[in-house]
Amino acid sequence: MKTIFGPINSRRFGSSLGIDLSPALKQCNFDCLYCELAPSATTDEQKNVVEVSTIINELKEHLHDKIDVITITANGEPTLYPYLDELIDELNKIKNSTQTLILTNSSTLVNEKVFNSLLKLDQVKLSLDAVSNSVFKRIDRPHVNIEIEKIVQKVIEFSKVYKGKLFIEILFVKDLNDTKEEIQKLNDVLMQLKVTRIDIGTIDRPPAYPVSGVSYKELHDISHLFNSTLPIHIASRVHAEPNNASYDDDDEILNTLDKRPLTAEDIDLLFDEESKKRLYLLIKNSRITKKSVGNLEFFILHENEERKRAK
């Protein structure tokens, strides 16, 4: 089966050419409730393995200079691939200016070889849906002997030494990890990380098990439960019904953006037309500016940006 797919125009990562390290079947050490793939038994190793040479030869046929990222993923967990280190070395030989990215559930960071291999990538996206043991086991359904406490410690350690762009993704499932208690625990961990962006989302494809996502409005409310210094981005637009909130004066808008920077898409969903006009006047008057964070553009307070530059 083909290992290369795309390119796909990813709103978060640009033009992405994907590598599927498990094209024949699902091979994963999690059996997440929300997975778009069918339920399956977990595993801690890949038994159906594609050769590195096969992947590289196929990639060369599709790689060109308009690709922003080569994205390593899998039907399952890509870091279970036994030749990952060799593959990354080969990718770095041919990628030129294209960035390399992996999408991983974070679990194998406890493996020193995997940890060191990921350090060689330009971008890494780590999933972290829960940090308390009971919620982690319910939502991610991990393979035997996988401990969230050890994963969290390695995520923290990785963020301190990694030199590329690090993204954290949290997927919220209704009535599971969306409680104030779990969000506070997540917040405490996130405050220890050095990251480019934290993407929060919810279920937007048919899940493996009968669970539900949260609405865009609920995601927006959740974003305000995190510390305002964290680079939170609402990644999911599922159930994104316009809120059309009215912000009656400039201070309301400034206070909102001070607590949580928003993208243009967020503004379209959250602000009514009069509030948008007020926002654009604030931009014109240099009270609000734009800042690019990991392929996305956010509206932030101009004084906040000046303060950061001063530091």
N, C-alpha and C positions, 0 to 999 in steps of 0.2 A: 504493500500500500504506500501511497505518497506521504512523505513526511513534511513537505512544504505546502503551505496554504496562504492565500492572500495574493497581493497586499490588501489589507483592510485599513480603512481610514478610521483610526481611533481618535476620538475627541481628546483623550488624555495623553496619548503618546505619539500622535502623528501617524504617518503612513507606515504600517506595520506588516512585515513579512514574517509569518509564523513558522516555527518548527515544532511539529508534533512528535515527541519522543516515544509515544506509545500509540501509533496509528491503528493498530489491529484490534486493541481491546483496552478496557479500563484497567489500569494498574495503579492503585492508590493506597496510601496508608490511612486515609480518612474515608468515611462513607457519609459525607455531610447530608443533613436533612434537605438542604436547599439545592443540592447538585443537579445540574441539568442532565447528567448522565443517569442511566438506570442504576438502581441499588445493586451493590455487589459486595462480596466479601473483601475485607481489607487485606493488604499484604505489605511486607516490609522490604520487598525486592521485586525487580522486574525479571520476569522469566521469558517474556517475548521481547527480544532486544534487536534494535536496528543498528547496523554497523556505522561507525563514524564516517567512513569513506562514502557510504551511500547517501548520508545526510548532506555532506559537504558537496558532493558532485551534483546533487539535485538543487542545492541552494545556489550554486554558481550559475545554473541555468536561469534563475529568476531574480538574482540580486542585481540592482542597478542603482545609480546615484540619486534617484528620487525616493528611495526607501529611507525613512528616518530611523527605524529600529528593526533589528532582527529579534523577534520575540520567541524565547524558549518556553514552551508549554508542553502539555501532554493530555491525553485522555487519562487523567489521573494526576499524580504528583511527579513533575519532571526531574526533581532531584534524586529520585530512585534510580534514574538511568545510570548504569554502572560505569560508563565512560564519559561522564559529564566533564571532568577536568580536561581530558584530551579534546573533547568537542569544543570547549571554550577556547583552548589554545589554538585550535584550527580556525575557529571563527575570527579570532583576533588577527590572524595572518591575512585574511581576505576581506575583512569588513570595510577597510579604508575609513571614510568619515562617518559611516553608518554606526549608530550606537547598538550595543547589545543589551538585552533586557530579559530577565527571567520572572515568571509568575509562579510563586511557590507558597505553600501553606505554612512555611517556617519550621516545620517539625524536625527536619533533618539538619538544622543548624547545630544540633547537639553532636553531630558527626564532624570531627575536626577537618576531615578531607573536604566535605561539602562546604563547610564554613569558609575554608581557604579558597576553594574554587570560585565561590560567589564573589569574593573580593576582586576577582579579575574582570568582572562585568562592569559595563558603564552604568547600568541601571538595574535595580532590584526592587521588586514589589513583593512585600511580605504580607500574608494574611494573618490577622489576629482577631478572631471573632469574639473571644472571651478569655478572661484570665483567671476566673475561678474554676476550680476543678469540676464541680457539678454541672455548671452551664457548658463548659467546654466539652464534656463527655456527651451531653445531651444533643448539642448542636452539630459538632464535628464528628462524633462517633469514631474516635481514633482506634488504630490498631493496638493490640495489647502492649502494655508497658510504656506507652507514650505518655509522658507527664508534662502537663502545661507549665508547671513551675520551672522546669528545666528549660523549656522552650522560651519562656519569657526572659529568663536570665541571659540566654544566648542572643535573643533579639536585641536586648539592651547592649550587650557586649559588641555585637555586630555593628550597631549604629554608631558606636564610638570610634571604630577603627576603619569603617568603610569610607572610601574617598569619592564614590560616585553619587548618583542621585538615588536616594532611598525613599520608597513610597510604602506606606502602610495602608492596607485595605481592611475595613470592618464591614461585614455584611449583617444587617439587622434582620432578625426573624421575629415576627409578632409573638409577644408573650414569652420569649426565651431570653434573649440577651439585651432587650430594650428597657429593662428596669433601671431605675435611678441608681440602685445599688451596684449593678454590674457596670454601668456607664462610669460611675465614680471610680471603680477599680481599674477600668480601662484607662481612664484619665490619669490616674496615679502612675501607671506604667508609661503612658505616652509622654508624660512630662519628663521622663528620664531619657528619652530618645532624641537623637539628632537626625531629623528627617527633612526631606524636601516638601512632602505633602502627605496628608492623611485623608484618604478617600472613604467616605461613609456611603453605603448603598443598601439596597434591599433586593428581594427576589424580583427578577424581571424576565425570567424564563420558567416554563413549567418545571416544578421541583420534583425530585425523586420521591419525596414523601409528602403526605398531606399537611403542609405547613403554609403559612401566609406571610407575605411581606408587610411592611408598614407603608403608610402613605408618604408623599413628598412633604406634606405639612408636618407629619410626625418626625421625619428626618430633620427638617429644619428646626423643630423644637429640640430634638436630641442634640443637634450641633451646639445649641446654646448651653447645654449641660456640661460641655467640655470647657476647659480653661481657655480664655479668649486669646492667649498667646499661641495656641496650637494652630498649625496651618490646615484647618479642617476644610474639606471640599465635599459638597453633596454630589456624589457621582451618579446617582440613579435618578432618572426622570420618570420612572414608572409611577402611575397614579398621580402625575404632576398636574393637578388642577390649579388654574390660576387663583391666587389668593386675593389679588387686587386690593391689598391693604392701602389705606390712606395715611400718609405721613404729613401731618398738618404744618410742620415747620422744619427748618433746616436742621435744628438741633436733634430732632428725632431721627433724621436720616444719618447724621454724623454719629450719633450714639449707636445706631444699629451697625454701621460699618466699623465702628471702633471695637465693638464686641465680636463681630464676625464678618470679615471681608467677603464680598459676594461677587459672583461672575455676572456677565451680561444676561445669561440664561436665568440665573436666580432673580435678577432684577425684573425681568419680563414676567416671571411667575408671581412675584411677591408684591410688586408695586402697581398702583393704579396709574393712569395716564398723567394726572396732575403731579403725582409724586415723582414720576420719571422726569418730567420737565424740571422740577425742582432739583433733582439729582444732577441733570446735565448743566444747569446753571452753576451748581457747586463745582463741577469739573471745570467749566469755563473760567470760574473765578479762582481756580487753583487751590480749592479747599479739599478736593478729592482728586486722587491721581490713580493711575493704573499700574499694576505690578504683575509681571509674568512669573509664575511659579510652576515649574515642571510642565510646560506646554499649555498652561491655562493662564488666562488674564483675569486678575481680580481688581475690583474697585476698593481702594483703601484710603484712609485719611492721609492727606499730604503731610501733616505734622508727625504722624507715626513713621512715615518713610524717612523724614528728615531726622527724627530721633535715632532711628536705626543706623543711618549713615554717620551720624555724629559719634556713635559708639565705635 
